[in-house]
């Protein structure tokens, strides 16, 4: 299927999900994610604030904070994402897509290289680890360096999606 059409179909299905379904999915992921060695070792964890039926990260966020780890949320501001520290209750401002971002000066933001784990929302994915995002390329540009790394394994990228978002094979683009 054409990526544009697939993105449109998946986004429509995600937006139709009741909030209780996305919260339940988030709780299920939160129970499982701590079994992954990269999450057990992580000190700085990037995640997102769910919109449009994405898997809800609020339970994971609560567990990360209660475990004394640091949460970082993506911030738009150029071609690549930066990540700002976030604590529950911190003020958020809406970016151009209406997604909340920490109201933090750029000097206090980190690049993706400085995080241990990054949880990313997926529009679609396949069994080969390929993902389809929203189409803006922000995550692709922000983490393009992972294709060329050898021994260094930070950050570990973990995509979150509902099972219906799994597809047979995604067309792999050079980026």
C-alpha positions in Angstrom: 0.0 0.0 0.0 1.1 3.5 -0.7 2.7 5.1 2.5 0.4 8.1 2.3 -2.7 5.9 2.1 -1.5 3.6 4.8 -0.8 6.6 7.1 -4.2 8.0 6.4 -5.9 4.6 7.2 -3.9 4.0 10.3 -4.4 7.5 11.7 -8.2 7.2 11.1 -8.3 3.9 13.0 -6.2 5.3 15.8 -8.3 8.4 16.2 -11.4 6.2 16.4 -10.1 4.4 19.5 -11.8 5.3 22.8 -9.5 6.9 25.4 -9.9 3.8 27.6 -8.4 1.6 25.0 -5.3 3.8 24.6 -4.9 4.0 28.4 -5.3 0.2 28.7 -2.6 -0.3 26.0 -0.3 2.1 27.9 -0.8 0.2 31.1 0.0 -3.1 29.3 3.1 -1.6 27.8 4.2 -0.2 31.1 4.0 -3.6 32.7 6.1 -5.2 30.0 8.6 -2.5 29.2 10.5 -2.8 32.6 11.5 -6.3 31.6 13.7 -5.0 28.8 17.3 -4.6 29.8 17.7 -1.1 28.2 14.8 0.2 30.3 16.2 -1.3 33.5 19.5 0.5 32.9 18.1 3.8 31.5 18.5 7.0 33.5 17.3 9.4 30.8 14.2 8.3 29.0 12.6 10.1 26.1 8.9 9.7 25.5 6.0 11.5 24.0 2.6 12.8 25.1 0.0 10.7 23.3 -2.4 12.3 20.8 -4.8 10.9 18.2 -5.1 7.4 19.6 -1.3 6.8 20.2 -0.4 4.4 22.9 -0.7 6.4 26.1 2.7 6.8 27.9 1.3 8.4 31.1 1.7 5.2 33.2 5.2 4.7 32.0 6.0 8.4 32.8 4.7 7.9 36.3 6.8 4.8 36.8 9.9 6.5 35.4 9.5 9.5 37.7 8.8 7.3 40.8 11.9 5.2 40.0 14.0 8.4 40.2 14.8 8.5 36.5 14.5 11.5 34.1 11.8 12.0 31.5 12.5 14.0 28.4 9.8 15.1 25.9 10.4 16.0 22.2 10.5 19.7 21.2 10.2 21.0 17.7 12.5 23.8 16.8 14.4 22.9 13.7 14.8 20.0 11.4 15.5 17.6 14.2 13.9 17.1 17.6 15.5 18.3 20.8 14.4 16.8 24.2 13.5 18.8 27.3 13.3 17.4 30.8 9.8 17.1 32.1 8.3 16.5 35.5 4.6 16.0 36.0 3.0 19.4 36.5 5.6 21.4 34.6 4.1 23.9 32.2 3.6 22.9 28.6 3.1 25.0 25.5 1.5 23.8 22.3 3.7 23.4 19.3 2.5 24.0 15.7 0.7 20.6 15.7 -1.0 21.3 19.0 1.2 18.9 21.0 2.4 19.9 24.4 6.1 20.6 24.9 8.0 21.6 28.0 8.5 25.4 28.2 12.3 25.2 28.5 15.1 27.3 27.1 17.0 25.6 24.2 20.2 25.7 26.2 18.6 23.2 28.7 17.6 20.7 25.9 19.4 17.5 25.0 19.9 15.9 21.6 18.7 12.3 21.1 22.3 11.1 21.4 22.2 12.1 25.1 19.3 9.8 26.0 19.4 6.2 27.0 16.0 5.1 25.7 13.5 6.8 23.5 9.9 5.6 23.2 8.5 6.6 19.8 4.9 6.6 18.5 4.4 4.6 15.4 1.8 5.0 12.7 2.6 1.5 11.3 5.4 -1.1 11.7 6.4 -4.4 10.3 8.1 -7.5 11.7 11.5 -6.3 10.4 11.7 -3.3 12.7 10.7 -0.8 10.0 8.4 2.0 11.0 6.1 4.5 9.4 5.8 7.8 11.2 3.5 10.8 10.7 5.4 11.9 7.7 7.3 15.0 9.0 10.6 13.1 9.3 11.4 14.5 12.7 12.3 11.2 14.3 14.1 10.0 11.1 16.3 13.1 11.1 16.8 13.1 14.8 18.0 9.5 15.0 19.6 9.0 11.5 22.9 8.5 13.2 21.9 5.1 14.6 22.3 3.6 11.1 26.1 4.2 11.2 26.9 3.5 14.8 28.9 0.4 15.6 29.5 -0.4 19.3 27.7 2.6 20.9 24.1 1.6 21.5 22.5 4.7 22.9 19.7 5.6 22.6 17.8 2.4 22.3 14.7 3.3 20.2 11.5 1.5 21.2 8.4 2.0 19.0 4.9 1.8 20.6 1.8 0.9 18.6 -1.4 -1.0 18.8 -1.4 -4.5 17.3 -3.7 -3.4 14.4 -0.8 -1.1 13.3 1.3 -4.1 12.3 1.6 -4.6 8.6 3.2 -7.2 6.4 6.1 -5.2 4.9 6.8 -1.5 4.8 8.7 0.1 2.0 12.1 1.1 3.3 13.2 4.5 2.4 17.0 5.5 2.2 16.6 7.8 5.2 
